[in-house]
Amino acid sequence: MPKIHAETATGPVETDAPDGKKLVLVLEDAGVDILHRCGGNARCTTCRVEVLEGEPGPMGELERNRLSVESELAPNVRLSCQIRVSSDLSVRVINQVSTRGMDAGPRPLDE
C-alpha cells in the first residue's frame, strides 16, 4: 500500500493510500482540510499540491488544460483530484480550509 507524506499548515501528515484512490480523498480521509471547490472535476485548482517526491503518474488532458491557464505555477504542481495514487508520494498541500477561510466544497467522487 503506497505511503503518503503531506506537508500541511498544521504540520506533517502520514497515511497509507489504497492503490488507485484519488489523492484528494486520501488526504481528506487522513484529516487534511484540503480545498476541492469544484468537487474533483479539474475546474478550480483549489486542490493543488506541490509534489516533493515520488511519481504522481501522467497528467491527463483536463488537468493539463486547466493548469496551463494559471500563471507562475511550478512544474511540480498538480491537482490532487486528478492523481490516482500508485506509489509513495510526498506532497505539500497548497490550499486548506483553515488557511483560506473557505468552504471545502463538495466531496469528490472516487470514480
N, CA, C and O atoms as a MOPAC input file, in Angstrom:
PM7 MOZYME 1SCF
protein

 N      0.84700 1    -1.17000 1     0.00000 1
 C      0.00000 1     0.00000 1     0.00000 1
 C      0.90000 1     1.24200 1     0.00000 1
 O      1.78100 1     1.36700 1     0.85000 1
 N      0.68200 1     2.15700 1    -0.94500 1
 C      1.51800 1     3.36300 1    -1.00500 1
 C      1.41100 1     4.21100 1     0.27000 1
 O      0.36300 1     4.27000 1     0.91300 1
 N      2.51100 1     4.85700 1     0.61000 1
 C      2.58500 1     5.77100 1     1.74900 1
 C      2.53100 1     7.20600 1     1.22100 1
 O      3.18900 1     7.54200 1     0.23700 1
 N      1.73800 1     8.04100 1     1.88900 1
 C      1.62600 1     9.44400 1     1.51800 1
 C      2.13000 1    10.29000 1     2.67500 1
 O      1.70800 1    10.11200 1     3.81800 1
 N      3.02500 1    11.19800 1     2.37400 1
 C      3.50800 1    12.17800 1     3.34600 1
 C      3.04200 1    13.54000 1     2.83500 1
 O      3.34200 1    13.92200 1     1.70400 1
 N      2.30900 1    14.26400 1     3.67200 1
 C      1.78500 1    15.57200 1     3.27100 1
 C      2.24600 1    16.64200 1     4.24200 1
 O      2.07400 1    16.51700 1     5.45500 1
 N      2.83200 1    17.69200 1     3.69800 1
 C      3.16800 1    18.87400 1     4.48700 1
 C      1.93400 1    19.76500 1     4.46100 1
 O      1.46700 1    20.15300 1     3.39000 1
 N      1.40400 1    20.09000 1     5.63800 1
 C      0.18700 1    20.89300 1     5.72900 1
 C      0.43100 1    22.10600 1     6.62000 1
 O      1.49100 1    22.22800 1     7.23600 1
 N     -0.54600 1    22.99700 1     6.68700 1
 C     -0.44400 1    24.20000 1     7.51400 1
 C     -0.33000 1    23.86700 1     8.99200 1
 O      0.17700 1    24.67300 1     9.77200 1
 N     -0.79400 1    22.69000 1     9.38500 1
 C     -0.75400 1    22.30300 1    10.79300 1
 C      0.31900 1    21.26000 1    11.08100 1
 O      0.36400 1    20.71300 1    12.18300 1
 N      1.17000 1    20.98000 1    10.12500 1
 C      2.24600 1    20.01700 1    10.31900 1
 C      2.12600 1    18.83200 1     9.38800 1
 O      1.17200 1    18.73200 1     8.61600 1
 N      3.09200 1    17.93500 1     9.46100 1
 C      3.09800 1    16.77700 1     8.55200 1
 C      2.02100 1    15.76100 1     8.88600 1
 O      1.65900 1    15.56700 1    10.04600 1
 N      1.51800 1    15.11600 1     7.83600 1
 C      0.53700 1    14.04400 1     7.96000 1
 C      1.06500 1    12.85800 1     7.17100 1
 O      1.47100 1    13.00300 1     6.01800 1
 N      1.05800 1    11.69600 1     7.78500 1
 C      1.47600 1    10.45000 1     7.12300 1
 C      0.27700 1     9.52000 1     7.07500 1
 O     -0.45100 1     9.39200 1     8.05900 1
 N      0.06700 1     8.87300 1     5.94300 1
 C     -1.05000 1     7.93600 1     5.82300 1
 C     -0.75800 1     6.90700 1     4.74600 1
 O      0.08700 1     7.11800 1     3.87600 1
 N     -1.46400 1     5.80000 1     4.81800 1
 C     -1.42600 1     4.79200 1     3.76300 1
 C     -2.53000 1     5.12000 1     2.77300 1
 O     -3.56500 1     5.67300 1     3.14600 1
 N     -2.31000 1     4.78000 1     1.51700 1
 C     -3.29100 1     5.07200 1     0.47300 1
 C     -3.62900 1     3.80500 1    -0.30200 1
 O     -2.73500 1     3.12400 1    -0.80500 1
 N     -4.90300 1     3.49100 1    -0.39700 1
 C     -5.27700 1     2.37100 1    -1.26200 1
 C     -4.84300 1     2.66100 1    -2.70500 1
 O     -5.03700 1     3.76600 1    -3.21100 1
 N     -4.27200 1     1.68300 1    -3.33700 1
 C     -3.81800 1     1.83300 1    -4.71400 1
 C     -4.97600 1     2.27500 1    -5.60700 1
 O     -6.03500 1     1.64700 1    -5.60500 1
 N     -4.77900 1     3.35300 1    -6.37000 1
 C     -5.78100 1     3.82400 1    -7.31400 1
 C     -6.74300 1     4.86000 1    -6.77100 1
 O     -7.54000 1     5.41200 1    -7.52900 1
 N     -6.69100 1     5.14100 1    -5.47500 1
 C     -7.60000 1     6.13400 1    -4.89000 1
 C     -7.11600 1     7.53900 1    -5.22700 1
 O     -5.91200 1     7.78100 1    -5.30200 1
 N     -8.05400 1     8.47100 1    -5.43100 1
 C     -7.68800 1     9.86100 1    -5.72000 1
 C     -6.95000 1    10.45900 1    -4.52800 1
 O     -7.36300 1    10.28800 1    -3.38100 1
 N     -5.86000 1    11.15700 1    -4.80700 1
 C     -5.05300 1    11.74300 1    -3.75100 1
 C     -5.86000 1    12.70800 1    -2.88800 1
 O     -5.67500 1    12.73000 1    -1.67100 1
 N     -6.74400 1    13.50000 1    -3.47500 1
 C     -7.54600 1    14.44100 1    -2.69400 1
 C     -8.36400 1    13.70800 1    -1.62900 1
 O     -8.52500 1    14.22100 1    -0.52100 1
 N     -8.87700 1    12.52800 1    -1.94100 1
 C     -9.66400 1    11.75500 1    -0.98900 1
 C     -8.78400 1    11.11000 1     0.07800 1
 O     -9.17500 1    11.01800 1     1.24200 1
 N     -7.60600 1    10.66900 1    -0.32100 1
 C     -6.65200 1    10.11500 1     0.64000 1
 C     -6.31600 1    11.17600 1     1.68300 1
 O     -6.31000 1    10.90200 1     2.88300 1
 N     -6.03800 1    12.39100 1     1.21000 1
 C     -5.68500 1    13.48200 1     2.12300 1
 C     -6.85300 1    13.84100 1     3.03500 1
 O     -6.68400 1    13.98100 1     4.24600 1
 N     -8.02600 1    13.98700 1     2.45100 1
 C     -9.19400 1    14.34400 1     3.25100 1
 C     -9.50200 1    13.26300 1     4.29300 1
 O     -9.79800 1    13.57500 1     5.44700 1
 N     -9.43300 1    12.00800 1     3.88600 1
 C     -9.70600 1    10.90600 1     4.81100 1
 C     -8.66300 1    10.81800 1     5.92800 1
 O     -8.92600 1    10.24200 1     6.98300 1
 N     -7.47100 1    11.39400 1     5.69100 1
 C     -6.41600 1    11.41500 1     6.71000 1
 C     -6.54700 1    12.63600 1     7.62700 1
 O     -5.71500 1    12.84500 1     8.51000 1
 N     -7.58800 1    13.43300 1     7.41600 1
 C     -7.82700 1    14.57800 1     8.28100 1
 C     -7.31600 1    15.90600 1     7.77100 1
 O     -7.38900 1    16.91000 1     8.48000 1
 N     -6.79800 1    15.93100 1     6.54900 1
 C     -6.33100 1    17.18800 1     5.96900 1
 C     -7.53500 1    17.93900 1     5.42100 1
 O     -8.33500 1    17.37600 1     4.67300 1
 N     -7.66500 1    19.19800 1     5.78700 1
 C     -8.81100 1    20.01200 1     5.35500 1
 C     -8.52700 1    20.68100 1     3.99600 1
 O     -8.59500 1    21.90200 1     3.86200 1
 N     -8.21300 1    19.86100 1     3.01400 1
 C     -7.86600 1    20.34000 1     1.67600 1
 C     -9.10200 1    20.90300 1     0.96900 1
 O    -10.20300 1    20.36400 1     1.08300 1
 N     -8.89100 1    21.99200 1     0.24400 1
 C     -9.97400 1    22.55700 1    -0.56000 1
 C    -10.16600 1    21.72700 1    -1.82300 1
 O     -9.21200 1    21.17600 1    -2.37200 1
 N    -11.40800 1    21.64900 1    -2.27000 1
 C    -11.76000 1    20.96200 1    -3.53100 1
 C    -13.08700 1    21.54400 1    -3.99600 1
 O    -14.09400 1    20.84100 1    -4.08000 1
 N    -13.07300 1    22.82300 1    -4.29400 1
 C    -14.28600 1    23.60100 1    -4.54300 1
 C    -15.13900 1    23.09300 1    -5.70400 1
 O    -16.35900 1    23.25500 1    -5.67400 1
 N    -14.53800 1    22.48700 1    -6.71900 1
 C    -15.33200 1    22.03300 1    -7.86900 1
 C    -15.75700 1    20.57700 1    -7.74600 1
 O    -16.35600 1    20.02900 1    -8.67100 1
 N    -15.45600 1    19.94800 1    -6.62400 1
 C    -15.86700 1    18.56600 1    -6.42800 1
 C    -15.01000 1    17.55400 1    -7.16600 1
 O    -15.46200 1    16.44200 1    -7.44000 1
 N    -13.78500 1    17.92400 1    -7.48800 1
 C    -12.86200 1    16.97600 1    -8.11400 1
 C    -12.97600 1    16.86500 1    -9.61300 1
 O    -12.69600 1    15.81000 1   -10.18200 1
 N    -13.38700 1    17.95200 1   -10.26800 1
 C    -13.59600 1    17.92200 1   -11.71600 1
 C    -12.55400 1    18.68300 1   -12.52200 1
 O    -12.78300 1    18.97900 1   -13.69500 1
 N    -11.41800 1    19.00400 1   -11.91900 1
 C    -10.31400 1    19.70400 1   -12.59200 1
 C    -10.74200 1    21.05200 1   -13.16300 1
 O    -10.29600 1    21.44100 1   -14.24200 1
 N    -11.60800 1    21.76700 1   -12.44000 1
 C    -12.06700 1    23.07400 1   -12.91900 1
 C    -11.54300 1    24.24600 1   -12.10500 1
 O    -11.40400 1    25.34700 1   -12.63800 1
 N    -11.24500 1    24.03400 1   -10.80600 1
 C    -10.98600 1    25.19700 1    -9.96100 1
 C     -9.54400 1    25.34100 1    -9.47900 1
 O     -9.14600 1    26.45200 1    -9.13000 1
 N     -8.78900 1    24.33900 1    -9.44400 1
 C     -7.39100 1    24.28000 1    -8.98900 1
 C     -7.20500 1    24.47900 1    -7.48400 1
 O     -6.06800 1    24.65100 1    -7.04500 1
 N     -8.26500 1    24.46200 1    -6.67600 1
 C     -8.07500 1    24.66800 1    -5.24200 1
 C     -7.44100 1    23.46300 1    -4.54900 1
 O     -6.93700 1    23.59700 1    -3.43500 1
 N     -7.45700 1    22.31300 1    -5.17300 1
 C     -6.87400 1    21.10700 1    -4.56100 1
 C     -5.41500 1    20.90100 1    -4.97400 1
 O     -4.88500 1    19.79300 1    -4.89200 1
 N     -4.77900 1    21.97700 1    -5.41700 1
 C     -3.37700 1    21.87200 1    -5.86300 1
 C     -2.46100 1    21.34800 1    -4.76600 1
 O     -2.61900 1    21.66500 1    -3.58700 1
 N     -1.51400 1    20.54800 1    -5.18500 1
 C     -0.43300 1    20.10500 1    -4.31000 1
 C      0.87800 1    20.28800 1    -5.06200 1
 O      0.92400 1    20.24600 1    -6.29100 1
 N      1.92800 1    20.48800 1    -4.30100 1
 C      3.27600 1    20.51600 1    -4.85800 1
 C      3.87400 1    19.14000 1    -4.60200 1
 O      3.99600 1    18.72400 1    -3.45000 1
 N      4.24200 1    18.44000 1    -5.64600 1
 C      4.82400 1    17.10400 1    -5.50000 1
 C      6.30000 1    17.27400 1    -5.14400 1
 O      7.08800 1    17.78800 1    -5.93700 1
 N      6.65700 1    16.83400 1    -3.94100 1
 C      8.02300 1    16.98400 1    -3.44500 1
 C      8.87700 1    15.76900 1    -3.77200 1
 O     10.05600 1    15.90400 1    -4.10000 1
 N      8.28600 1    14.58400 1    -3.68400 1
 C      8.98600 1    13.34100 1    -4.00600 1
 C      7.98200 1    12.31900 1    -4.50300 1
 O      6.81300 1    12.33500 1    -4.11800 1
 N      8.45200 1    11.43400 1    -5.36000 1
 C      7.60600 1    10.36500 1    -5.87200 1
 C      7.06200 1    10.69600 1    -7.25100 1
 O      7.27300 1    11.78700 1    -7.78100 1
 N      6.36500 1     9.73800 1    -7.81100 1
 C      5.82100 1     9.85400 1    -9.16700 1
 C      4.30300 1     9.83400 1    -9.10900 1
 O      3.70300 1     8.80200 1    -8.81100 1
 N      3.66800 1    10.99500 1    -9.39800 1
 C      2.20800 1    11.05900 1    -9.32700 1
 C      1.48700 1    10.47300 1   -10.52900 1
 O      0.25700 1    10.43300 1   -10.55200 1
 N      2.22400 1    10.02300 1   -11.51600 1
 C      1.60200 1     9.48000 1   -12.71300 1
 C      1.42500 1    10.55200 1   -13.78100 1
 O      1.66700 1    11.73300 1   -13.53300 1
 N      1.00700 1    10.13900 1   -14.95300 1
 C      0.88000 1    11.09100 1   -16.06100 1
 C     -0.25200 1    12.08600 1   -15.84100 1
 O     -1.24300 1    11.78800 1   -15.17500 1
 N     -0.08300 1    13.26100 1   -16.40900 1
 C     -1.09800 1    14.30000 1   -16.33200 1
 C     -2.06700 1    14.13000 1   -17.49600 1
 O     -1.65600 1    14.03500 1   -18.65200 1
 N     -3.34900 1    14.09300 1   -17.17800 1
 C     -4.36800 1    13.95900 1   -18.20700 1
 C     -4.67500 1    15.28400 1   -18.88300 1
 O     -4.21000 1    16.33600 1   -18.44400 1
 N     -5.44700 1    15.23000 1   -19.93700 1
 C     -5.77300 1    16.41200 1   -20.72600 1
 C     -6.53500 1    17.46800 1   -19.92200 1
 O     -6.22700 1    18.65600 1   -20.02300 1
 N     -7.53000 1    17.05100 1   -19.12400 1
 C     -8.29000 1    18.01300 1   -18.31100 1
 C     -7.37500 1    18.79800 1   -17.38200 1
 O     -7.45600 1    20.02400 1   -17.30700 1
 N     -6.51200 1    18.09100 1   -16.68100 1
 C     -5.60000 1    18.73500 1   -15.73700 1
 C     -4.60400 1    19.63400 1   -16.46500 1
 O     -4.36900 1    20.76500 1   -16.04100 1
 N     -4.02800 1    19.15100 1   -17.53600 1
 C     -3.05200 1    19.93100 1   -18.31000 1
 C     -3.67600 1    21.22800 1   -18.81600 1
 O     -3.07400 1    22.29800 1   -18.71800 1
 N     -4.88600 1    21.12300 1   -19.35600 1
 C     -5.56300 1    22.31300 1   -19.88300 1
 C     -5.87100 1    23.31200 1   -18.77800 1
 O     -5.69900 1    24.51600 1   -18.96900 1
 N     -6.32100 1    22.83000 1   -17.63000 1
 C     -6.67700 1    23.74300 1   -16.53600 1
 C     -5.44500 1    24.42500 1   -15.95200 1
 O     -5.46400 1    25.63100 1   -15.70300 1
 N     -4.38500 1    23.67200 1   -15.73300 1
 C     -3.16900 1    24.25700 1   -15.16100 1
 C     -2.46400 1    25.18900 1   -16.13500 1
 O     -1.73400 1    26.08500 1   -15.71100 1
 N     -2.66700 1    24.99300 1   -17.42600 1
 C     -1.98300 1    25.82800 1   -18.42800 1
 C     -2.44400 1    27.27800 1   -18.39300 1
 O     -1.71800 1    28.15800 1   -18.85500 1
 N     -3.62700 1    27.54900 1   -17.86100 1
 C     -4.11300 1    28.93600 1   -17.80900 1
 C     -3.71700 1    29.64200 1   -16.51700 1
 O     -3.97900 1    30.83500 1   -16.36600 1
 N     -3.10000 1    28.93700 1   -15.59600 1
 C     -2.62600 1    29.54900 1   -14.35400 1
 C     -1.21200 1    30.09000 1   -14.58600 1
 O     -0.39200 1    29.45100 1   -15.24600 1
 N     -0.94600 1    31.26000 1   -14.04000 1
 C      0.39000 1    31.83400 1   -14.21500 1
 C      1.26300 1    31.52400 1   -13.00400 1
 O      0.78400 1    31.41500 1   -11.87500 1
 N      2.52500 1    31.38900 1   -13.26900 1
 C      3.54200 1    31.23800 1   -12.23700 1
 C      3.39300 1    29.99700 1   -11.35500 1
 O      3.71000 1    30.04600 1   -10.16600 1
 N      2.92600 1    28.91000 1   -11.91200 1
 C      2.88300 1    27.65000 1   -11.17100 1
 C      4.17100 1    26.87100 1   -11.43100 1
 O      4.64500 1    26.79700 1   -12.56400 1
 N      4.72000 1    26.30300 1   -10.38600 1
 C      5.90500 1    25.47200 1   -10.54000 1
 C      5.55600 1    24.22300 1   -11.35200 1
 O      4.40500 1    23.78500 1   -11.33700 1
 N      6.51800 1    23.64900 1   -12.05200 1
 C      6.23200 1    22.46700 1   -12.87600 1
 C      5.83100 1    21.23800 1   -12.07400 1
 O      5.28400 1    20.29100 1   -12.64000 1
 N      6.09000 1    21.23000 1   -10.77200 1
 C      5.73000 1    20.07700 1    -9.94500 1
 C      4.38800 1    20.26700 1    -9.23500 1
 O      4.07100 1    19.51600 1    -8.31300 1
 N      3.59400 1    21.25900 1    -9.65000 1
 C      2.26600 1    21.46700 1    -9.07800 1
 C      1.25200 1    20.65000 1    -9.86800 1
 O      1.21100 1    20.68800 1   -11.09700 1
 N      0.43200 1    19.90500 1    -9.11900 1
 C     -0.58400 1    19.05300 1    -9.72700 1
 C     -1.90500 1    19.23600 1    -9.00500 1
 O     -1.94700 1    19.78500 1    -7.90400 1
 N     -2.98200 1    18.77800 1    -9.62400 1
 C     -4.30100 1    18.77700 1    -9.00000 1
 C     -4.49000 1    17.42500 1    -8.31400 1
 O     -4.44800 1    16.37800 1    -8.96100 1
 N     -4.69700 1    17.46100 1    -6.99900 1
 C     -4.79600 1    16.19500 1    -6.25400 1
 C     -6.04000 1    15.39800 1    -6.64100 1
 O     -6.08800 1    14.18600 1    -6.43200 1
 N     -7.05100 1    16.07400 1    -7.20400 1
 C     -8.25100 1    15.35500 1    -7.63300 1
 C     -8.02000 1    14.54100 1    -8.90000 1
 O     -8.84300 1    13.70000 1    -9.26000 1
 N     -6.90900 1    14.78900 1    -9.57000 1
 C     -6.61400 1    14.09000 1   -10.82100 1
 C     -5.50800 1    13.05000 1   -10.67300 1
 O     -5.16600 1    12.36400 1   -11.63600 1
 N     -4.94900 1    12.93300 1    -9.47600 1
 C     -3.88100 1    11.95900 1    -9.22500 1
 C     -4.47500 1    10.69500 1    -8.62100 1
 O     -5.11900 1    10.74300 1    -7.57300 1
 N     -4.25800 1     9.57900 1    -9.27400 1
 C     -4.61100 1     8.25800 1    -8.74000 1
 C     -3.34500 1     7.68800 1    -8.12300 1
 O     -2.36800 1     7.42800 1    -8.82600 1
 N     -3.35900 1     7.49700 1    -6.82800 1
 C     -2.16800 1     7.05900 1    -6.11000 1
 C     -1.76500 1     5.65200 1    -6.55100 1
 O     -2.58000 1     4.72900 1    -6.55600 1
 N     -0.48900 1     5.50800 1    -6.92100 1
 C      0.01700 1     4.19300 1    -7.30500 1
 C      1.38800 1     3.91400 1    -6.69900 1
 O      1.91300 1     2.80700 1    -6.82300 1
 N      1.97300 1     4.92800 1    -6.03500 1
 C      3.27100 1     4.75100 1    -5.39600 1
 C      3.40400 1     5.76900 1    -4.26700 1
 O      2.57000 1     6.66200 1    -4.11600 1
 N      4.46200 1     5.61800 1    -3.48300 1
 C      4.70200 1     6.55300 1    -2.38600 1
 C      4.84300 1     7.96800 1    -2.92800 1
 O      5.46200 1     8.18800 1    -3.97000 1
 N      4.26000 1     8.92900 1    -2.20400 1
 C      4.33500 1    10.33700 1    -2.60000 1
 C      4.57300 1    11.21100 1    -1.38800 1
 O      4.10700 1    10.91700 1    -0.28700 1
 N      5.30100 1    12.28200 1    -1.60400 1
 C      5.45300 1    13.34200 1    -0.62200 1
 C      4.96700 1    14.61800 1    -1.29900 1
 O      5.45300 1    14.98700 1    -2.36800 1
 N      3.99200 1    15.29700 1    -0.66200 1
 C      3.39700 1    16.48900 1    -1.26400 1
 C      3.26700 1    17.59900 1    -0.22800 1
 O      3.27500 1    17.35400 1     0.97800 1
 N      3.14700 1    18.82600 1    -0.73000 1
 C      2.80200 1    19.97100 1     0.10500 1
 C      1.42400 1    20.42400 1    -0.31800 1
 O      1.20300 1    20.74500 1    -1.48600 1
 N      0.48600 1    20.45500 1     0.63000 1
 C     -0.88000 1    20.88800 1     0.35300 1
 C     -0.88500 1    22.41300 1     0.29200 1
 O     -0.45400 1    23.07300 1     1.23700 1
 N     -1.36500 1    22.96800 1    -0.80700 1
 C     -1.28900 1    24.41300 1    -1.02400 1
 C     -2.47500 1    25.16000 1    -0.43200 1
 O     -2.28700 1    26.21500 1     0.17200 1
 N     -3.69000 1    24.64600 1    -0.58600 1
 C     -4.89300 1    25.34100 1    -0.12100 1
 C     -5.67100 1    24.49200 1     0.87400 1
 O     -6.06000 1    23.36200 1     0.57900 1
 N     -5.89100 1    25.05800 1     2.05600 1
 C     -6.65500 1    24.36900 1     3.09100 1
 C     -7.74700 1    25.28600 1     3.62600 1
 O     -7.62000 1    26.51000 1     3.60800 1
 N     -8.81500 1    24.67000 1     4.09900 1
 C     -9.92400 1    25.40700 1     4.69300 1
 C     -9.40300 1    26.31400 1     5.80600 1
 O     -9.79000 1    27.47900 1     5.89800 1
 N     -8.52900 1    25.77500 1     6.64800 1
 C     -8.03000 1    26.50500 1     7.80900 1
 C     -7.18900 1    27.72600 1     7.45300 1
 O     -7.06800 1    28.64100 1     8.26700 1
 N     -6.61200 1    27.76200 1     6.26800 1
 C     -5.79300 1    28.91700 1     5.89000 1
 C     -6.49200 1    29.85200 1     4.91300 1
 O     -6.11800 1    31.02000 1     4.81000 1
 N     -7.48700 1    29.36900 1     4.20200 1
 C     -8.18700 1    30.18300 1     3.20100 1
 C     -9.53000 1    30.71500 1     3.67300 1
 O    -10.06300 1    31.66200 1     3.09400 1
 N    -10.08300 1    30.10900 1     4.72400 1
 C    -11.36800 1    30.56800 1     5.23600 1
 C    -12.52500 1    30.34400 1     4.28400 1
 O    -13.49300 1    31.10400 1     4.28600 1
 N    -12.43000 1    29.30800 1     3.47400 1
 C    -13.47200 1    28.96900 1     2.50300 1
 C    -14.06400 1    27.61600 1     2.87500 1
 O    -13.44400 1    26.82300 1     3.58300 1
 N    -15.26700 1    27.36900 1     2.38700 1
 C    -15.86500 1    26.04800 1     2.49500 1
 C    -15.05900 1    25.10500 1     1.60500 1
 O    -14.62800 1    25.49700 1     0.52000 1
 N    -14.85300 1    23.87800 1     2.04900 1
 C    -14.04200 1    22.92400 1     1.29000 1
 C    -14.59600 1    22.63600 1    -0.09300 1
 O    -13.83100 1    22.43400 1    -1.03600 1
 N    -15.91700 1    22.61500 1    -0.22900 1
 C    -16.55700 1    22.24400 1    -1.48600 1
 C    -17.08200 1    20.83200 1    -1.39700 1
 O    -16.81500 1    20.13300 1    -0.41900 1
 N    -17.83300 1    20.39200 1    -2.40800 1
 C    -18.40300 1    19.03700 1    -2.37000 1
 C    -17.30200 1    17.97100 1    -2.44900 1
 O    -16.31200 1    18.12500 1    -3.16300 1
 N    -17.50600 1    16.89600 1    -1.69900 1
 C    -16.51800 1    15.81100 1    -1.70400 1
 C    -16.44400 1    15.19400 1    -3.08600 1
 O    -17.46400 1    14.80200 1    -3.65300 1
 N    -15.23000 1    15.10700 1    -3.63300 1
 C    -15.09100 1    14.47300 1    -4.95200 1
 C    -15.50900 1    13.01300 1    -4.91400 1
 O    -15.33900 1    12.33300 1    -3.90200 1
 N    -16.04900 1    12.54400 1    -6.00900 1
 C    -16.38100 1    11.13400 1    -6.16500 1
 C    -15.11700 1    10.36000 1    -6.47100 1
 O    -14.19600 1    10.89600 1    -7.08800 1
 N    -15.06000 1     9.12700 1    -6.05600 1
 C    -13.89300 1     8.29100 1    -6.36500 1
 C    -14.28100 1     7.32200 1    -7.47600 1
 O    -14.32700 1     6.10700 1    -7.28300 1
 N    -14.55300 1     7.88300 1    -8.61600 1
 C    -14.99100 1     7.06400 1    -9.74900 1
 C    -13.86200 1     6.75300 1   -10.67500 1
 O    -14.05800 1     6.07200 1   -11.68200 1

